[in-house]
Each structure stands twice: as C-alpha cells, then as structure tokens.
Amino acid sequence: MNGFPIITVLTFVPVFGAIVVAGLGPGKGKLSRNLALGSTLVSLALALAMWAAFHGASGAFQLEERH
C-alpha cells in the first residue's frame, strides 16, 4: 500500500485513544465519549482501506510491512 504502515497505525490508534481517554480526569464524560468514537472511526476507516486493498485471488503476501 504505497509504503504507508497501515497495520502498525491500525494497531496503535485504539491504544493511543485508550491512553488519552484514560488520562482525562473525572467529569469529562462527553469529551471521553467523543474521543473514543473518533479513535474508533479512524480504526474503522483504516480497516476498510485494508479490506479494499486486499486481493483475494492473489496468492502472494499482501499488506506486509518491512522494518
């Protein structure tokens, strides 16, 4: 996928969102919900992009990352 590390980003977006939400103090319920929803929607968008880029007929490795 053009060198973009989509698997890594898809892994760490929910983790980062959870850390941010957990770091908010009490009384920030609406902000917490909005941040959680935002990180969930970003994860969904990345997962849909991966799904669209996947070619089921191919027997080769797909969406791999090299470090």
N, C-alpha and C positions, 0 to 999 in steps of 0.2 A: 504493500500500500504506500508507495512513494516515500518510504523511509520514515513515516510517522509511527512512533511506538504506541500503537493503539491498544495493544494488550496491556502494556505497562500502565498507560493512562487509565484504562478501564479498571484496572486493579486498584489504583491509588485514589481515584476520585471519591469513591464511597468512604475510604479510610480517612481521607482528608476532611470530607464533610462531617463524618462522625466526630473527629477530633475537634473541629470548630464548634459543632453543636454542643459537645460535652464541655467545652471550655467556656461557654456562655453561662452567666450567672443565673440564679433563680429569678423568676419574674419576666423572662424573655421568651414566653411560650410562642407568641406569634412569629417572632424572628426565628426561633428554633425550627418551627414547622416550615417556614418559607425556605430556610437554608437546606433542610432535609429534602424538601421537594425539589429544590434546584439541583442538588447533587444527584438525586435520583433521576431527574430528567436528562442531565448530562450523561449519566451512565446508560440510560436507555438509548439516547442518540448515538453514543459510541457503539453499543451493541448492535443497533440497527445498521450502522455503517459497516461493521464487520460482517454482518449477515448478507448485506448487499454485495460485498466484495468477494464473498465465498463462491467458489465454482465447484459444485458437487460432482461434476463429471471429470474433474481433473484428479489424477492420482498423485500429483506432486504435493510437496509441502506448501501450505498456504498461510498467509498472515504470520509468518515467522519473524522473529526479531533476532538480530545478532548483536552481541555486545563485545 
